Amino acid sequence: MRKLHDAPFPVIDTDPIFGRVIRYMRVSDYVLGISLTAVGPAFMYWMEKYQPSGLGRKYQRHGMLAGGLVGVCAGFMSAYSCSSARFWGTSENAREIKMYREEYRRLKAEGKSMHGTSSLPLSIQRISSEYSTGAFLNFDVAPWFNFVNHPFHGQSDGVIPDDEK
Protein backbone atom coordinates (compact mmCIF):
# COMPACT_ATOMS: atom_id res chain seq x y z
CA MET A 1 0.00 0.00 0.00
CA ARG A 2 1.33 3.43 -0.83
CA LYS A 3 2.32 5.82 1.93
CA LEU A 4 -0.42 8.39 2.39
CA HIS A 5 1.11 10.78 4.90
CA ASP A 6 3.98 11.40 7.31
CA ALA A 7 2.75 10.56 10.79
CA PRO A 8 4.41 11.46 14.09
CA PHE A 9 3.26 8.11 15.55
CA PRO A 10 3.09 4.60 14.04
CA VAL A 11 0.26 4.13 11.55
CA ILE A 12 -1.94 1.25 12.71
CA ASP A 13 -4.40 1.16 9.84
CA THR A 14 -5.13 3.70 7.11
CA ASP A 15 -8.65 2.35 6.56
CA PRO A 16 -10.00 0.82 9.79
CA ILE A 17 -13.40 -0.82 9.68
CA PHE A 18 -16.24 0.97 11.49
CA GLY A 19 -16.57 -1.56 14.32
CA ARG A 20 -12.87 -1.48 15.15
CA VAL A 21 -12.85 2.32 15.37
CA ILE A 22 -15.79 2.17 17.80
CA ARG A 23 -14.21 -0.62 19.89
CA TYR A 24 -10.93 1.27 20.23
CA MET A 25 -12.51 4.55 21.38
CA ARG A 26 -11.13 5.97 24.60
CA VAL A 27 -13.04 7.47 27.51
CA SER A 28 -11.91 10.90 26.30
CA ASP A 29 -13.66 10.24 22.96
CA TYR A 30 -16.89 9.41 24.75
CA VAL A 31 -16.57 12.51 26.95
CA LEU A 32 -16.05 14.65 23.84
CA GLY A 33 -19.08 13.08 22.13
CA ILE A 34 -21.34 13.50 25.15
CA SER A 35 -20.16 17.08 25.68
CA LEU A 36 -20.91 18.06 22.10
CA THR A 37 -24.27 16.30 22.33
CA ALA A 38 -25.17 18.44 25.33
CA VAL A 39 -24.09 21.67 23.62
CA GLY A 40 -26.96 21.56 21.08
CA PRO A 41 -29.91 21.69 23.50
CA ALA A 42 -27.98 23.97 25.88
CA PHE A 43 -27.41 26.46 23.07
CA MET A 44 -31.09 26.36 22.10
CA TYR A 45 -32.10 26.91 25.73
CA TRP A 46 -29.67 29.81 26.08
CA MET A 47 -30.91 31.42 22.86
CA GLU A 48 -34.54 31.12 23.98
CA LYS A 49 -33.72 32.60 27.37
CA TYR A 50 -31.73 35.61 26.15
CA GLN A 51 -33.28 36.11 22.72
CA PRO A 52 -36.86 34.77 23.00
CA SER A 53 -38.51 33.63 19.79
CA GLY A 54 -42.00 34.34 21.06
CA LEU A 55 -43.18 30.90 19.94
CA GLY A 56 -45.04 28.53 22.19
CA ARG A 57 -43.48 25.74 24.26
CA LYS A 58 -44.36 23.20 21.57
CA TYR A 59 -42.02 24.89 19.08
CA GLN A 60 -39.34 25.37 21.72
CA ARG A 61 -39.44 21.64 22.34
CA HIS A 62 -38.95 21.01 18.61
CA GLY A 63 -35.98 23.38 18.61
CA MET A 64 -34.43 21.60 21.58
CA LEU A 65 -34.95 18.25 19.85
CA ALA A 66 -33.35 19.53 16.64
CA GLY A 67 -30.44 20.97 18.63
CA GLY A 68 -30.04 17.62 20.38
CA LEU A 69 -30.03 15.74 17.09
CA VAL A 70 -27.38 18.02 15.64
CA GLY A 71 -25.41 17.62 18.88
CA VAL A 72 -25.58 13.81 18.70
CA CYS A 73 -24.33 13.84 15.11
CA ALA A 74 -21.53 16.30 15.87
CA GLY A 75 -20.54 14.44 19.03
CA PHE A 76 -20.40 11.04 17.36
CA MET A 77 -18.48 12.27 14.33
CA SER A 78 -15.96 14.13 16.52
CA ALA A 79 -15.40 11.07 18.73
CA TYR A 80 -15.07 8.87 15.63
CA SER A 81 -12.57 11.31 14.10
CA CYS A 82 -10.42 11.30 17.24
CA SER A 83 -10.36 7.51 17.30
CA SER A 84 -9.58 7.34 13.57
CA ALA A 85 -6.77 9.85 13.97
CA ARG A 86 -5.04 7.47 16.35
CA PHE A 87 -5.27 4.70 13.73
CA TRP A 88 -3.66 7.09 11.23
CA GLY A 89 -0.87 7.92 13.67
CA THR A 90 -1.67 11.62 13.85
CA SER A 91 -2.12 11.45 17.64
CA GLU A 92 -0.67 9.31 20.42
CA ASN A 93 -1.70 5.68 19.94
CA ALA A 94 0.33 3.37 22.21
CA ARG A 95 -2.86 1.96 23.78
CA GLU A 96 -4.36 1.23 20.36
CA ILE A 97 -1.18 -0.50 19.15
CA LYS A 98 -1.27 -2.75 22.21
CA MET A 99 -4.96 -3.56 21.62
CA TYR A 100 -4.29 -4.16 17.91
CA ARG A 101 -1.45 -6.58 18.67
CA GLU A 102 -3.60 -8.48 21.17
CA GLU A 103 -6.44 -8.71 18.67
CA TYR A 104 -4.00 -9.84 15.97
CA ARG A 105 -2.62 -12.62 18.20
CA ARG A 106 -6.12 -13.78 19.16
CA LEU A 107 -7.39 -13.86 15.58
CA LYS A 108 -4.20 -15.53 14.33
CA ALA A 109 -4.60 -18.25 17.00
CA GLU A 110 -8.19 -18.78 15.83
CA GLY A 111 -7.01 -18.98 12.23
CA LYS A 112 -8.91 -15.86 11.15
CA SER A 113 -7.81 -12.87 9.09
CA MET A 114 -7.18 -9.59 10.89
CA HIS A 115 -9.29 -7.71 8.38
CA GLY A 116 -12.08 -10.25 8.00
CA THR A 117 -13.44 -11.82 4.86
CA SER A 118 -15.78 -10.40 2.27
CA SER A 119 -18.07 -11.90 -0.33
CA LEU A 120 -17.49 -8.90 -2.62
CA PRO A 121 -15.21 -9.20 -5.67
CA LEU A 122 -11.67 -7.92 -5.12
CA SER A 123 -12.23 -5.02 -7.54
CA ILE A 124 -15.20 -3.75 -5.50
CA GLN A 125 -13.21 -4.15 -2.28
CA ARG A 126 -10.45 -1.98 -3.78
CA ILE A 127 -12.95 0.69 -4.81
CA SER A 128 -14.47 0.63 -1.34
CA SER A 129 -11.01 1.04 0.16
CA GLU A 130 -10.21 4.00 -2.08
CA TYR A 131 -13.44 5.76 -1.11
CA SER A 132 -13.18 5.19 2.61
CA THR A 133 -9.43 5.70 3.21
CA GLY A 134 -9.11 9.05 4.94
CA ALA A 135 -12.83 9.76 4.71
CA PHE A 136 -12.93 10.77 8.37
CA LEU A 137 -10.93 13.85 7.38
CA ASN A 138 -13.92 15.06 5.34
CA PHE A 139 -16.79 14.50 7.77
CA ASP A 140 -17.75 18.15 7.33
CA VAL A 141 -18.52 17.40 3.67
CA ALA A 142 -19.96 13.88 3.76
CA PRO A 143 -19.81 11.33 6.58
CA TRP A 144 -18.37 8.14 5.08
CA PHE A 145 -17.46 5.01 7.02
CA ASN A 146 -15.71 1.77 6.08
CA PHE A 147 -18.13 -1.16 6.43
CA VAL A 148 -16.36 -3.47 3.94
CA ASN A 149 -13.72 -6.02 4.93
CA HIS A 150 -10.83 -5.80 2.45
CA PRO A 151 -7.07 -6.49 2.34
CA PHE A 152 -6.01 -2.93 1.42
CA HIS A 153 -4.74 -1.48 4.69
CA GLY A 154 -1.63 0.64 5.11
CA GLN A 155 0.48 0.16 8.22
CA SER A 156 3.80 1.28 9.69
CA ASP A 157 6.59 -1.25 10.14
CA GLY A 158 6.71 -2.60 13.68
CA VAL A 159 3.02 -2.25 14.55
CA ILE A 160 2.91 -6.04 14.32
CA PRO A 161 6.39 -7.42 15.06
CA ASP A 162 7.97 -9.37 12.16
CA ASP A 163 8.23 -12.54 14.21
CA GLU A 164 4.42 -12.59 14.61
CA LYS A 165 3.51 -12.09 10.93
C-alpha positions in Angstrom: 0.0 0.0 0.0 1.3 3.4 -0.8 2.3 5.8 1.9 -0.4 8.4 2.4 1.1 10.8 4.9 4.0 11.4 7.3 2.8 10.6 10.8 4.4 11.5 14.1 3.3 8.1 15.5 3.1 4.6 14.0 0.3 4.1 11.5 -1.9 1.2 12.7 -4.4 1.2 9.8 -5.1 3.7 7.1 -8.6 2.4 6.6 -10.0 0.8 9.8 -13.4 -0.8 9.7 -16.2 1.0 11.5 -16.6 -1.6 14.3 -12.9 -1.5 15.2 -12.8 2.3 15.4 -15.8 2.2 17.8 -14.2 -0.6 19.9 -10.9 1.3 20.2 -12.5 4.6 21.4 -11.1 6.0 24.6 -13.0 7.5 27.5 -11.9 10.9 26.3 -13.7 10.2 23.0 -16.9 9.4 24.8 -16.6 12.5 26.9 -16.1 14.7 23.8 -19.1 13.1 22.1 -21.3 13.5 25.2 -20.2 17.1 25.7 -20.9 18.1 22.1 -24.3 16.3 22.3 -25.2 18.4 25.3 -24.1 21.7 23.6 -27.0 21.6 21.1 -29.9 21.7 23.5 -28.0 24.0 25.9 -27.4 26.5 23.1 -31.1 26.4 22.1 -32.1 26.9 25.7 -29.7 29.8 26.1 -30.9 31.4 22.9 -34.5 31.1 24.0 -33.7 32.6 27.4 -31.7 35.6 26.2 -33.3 36.1 22.7 -36.9 34.8 23.0 -38.5 33.6 19.8 -42.0 34.3 21.1 -43.2 30.9 19.9 -45.0 28.5 22.2 -43.5 25.7 24.3 -44.4 23.2 21.6 -42.0 24.9 19.1 -39.3 25.4 21.7 -39.4 21.6 22.3 -39.0 21.0 18.6 -36.0 23.4 18.6 -34.4 21.6 21.6 -34.9 18.3 19.8 -33.4 19.5 16.6 -30.4 21.0 18.6 -30.0 17.6 20.4 -30.0 15.7 17.1 -27.4 18.0 15.6 -25.4 17.6 18.9 -25.6 13.8 18.7 -24.3 13.8 15.1 -21.5 16.3 15.9 -20.5 14.4 19.0 -20.4 11.0 17.4 -18.5 12.3 14.3 -16.0 14.1 16.5 -15.4 11.1 18.7 -15.1 8.9 15.6 -12.6 11.3 14.1 -10.4 11.3 17.2 -10.4 7.5 17.3 -9.6 7.3 13.6 -6.8 9.9 14.0 -5.0 7.5 16.3 -5.3 4.7 13.7 -3.7 7.1 11.2 -0.9 7.9 13.7 -1.7 11.6 13.9 -2.1 11.5 17.6 -0.7 9.3 20.4 -1.7 5.7 19.9 0.3 3.4 22.2 -2.9 2.0 23.8 -4.4 1.2 20.4 -1.2 -0.5 19.1 -1.3 -2.8 22.2 -5.0 -3.6 21.6 -4.3 -4.2 17.9 -1.5 -6.6 18.7 -3.6 -8.5 21.2 -6.4 -8.7 18.7 -4.0 -9.8 16.0 -2.6 -12.6 18.2 -6.1 -13.8 19.2 -7.4 -13.9 15.6 -4.2 -15.5 14.3 -4.6 -18.2 17.0 -8.2 -18.8 15.8 -7.0 -19.0 12.2 -8.9 -15.9 11.1 -7.8 -12.9 9.1 -7.2 -9.6 10.9 -9.3 -7.7 8.4 -12.1 -10.3 8.0 -13.4 -11.8 4.9 -15.8 -10.4 2.3 -18.1 -11.9 -0.3 -17.5 -8.9 -2.6 -15.2 -9.2 -5.7 -11.7 -7.9 -5.1 -12.2 -5.0 -7.5 -15.2 -3.8 -5.5 -13.2 -4.1 -2.3 -10.4 -2.0 -3.8 -12.9 0.7 -4.8 -14.5 0.6 -1.3 -11.0 1.0 0.2 -10.2 4.0 -2.1 -13.4 5.8 -1.1 -13.2 5.2 2.6 -9.4 5.7 3.2 -9.1 9.1 4.9 -12.8 9.8 4.7 -12.9 10.8 8.4 -10.9 13.8 7.4 -13.9 15.1 5.3 -16.8 14.5 7.8 -17.8 18.1 7.3 -18.5 17.4 3.7 -20.0 13.9 3.8 -19.8 11.3 6.6 -18.4 8.1 5.1 -17.5 5.0 7.0 -15.7 1.8 6.1 -18.1 -1.2 6.4 -16.4 -3.5 3.9 -13.7 -6.0 4.9 -10.8 -5.8 2.5 -7.1 -6.5 2.3 -6.0 -2.9 1.4 -4.7 -1.5 4.7 -1.6 0.6 5.1 0.5 0.2 8.2 3.8 1.3 9.7 6.6 -1.2 10.1 6.7 -2.6 13.7 3.0 -2.2 14.5 2.9 -6.0 14.3 6.4 -7.4 15.1 8.0 -9.4 12.2 8.2 -12.5 14.2 4.4 -12.6 14.6 3.5 -12.1 10.9 
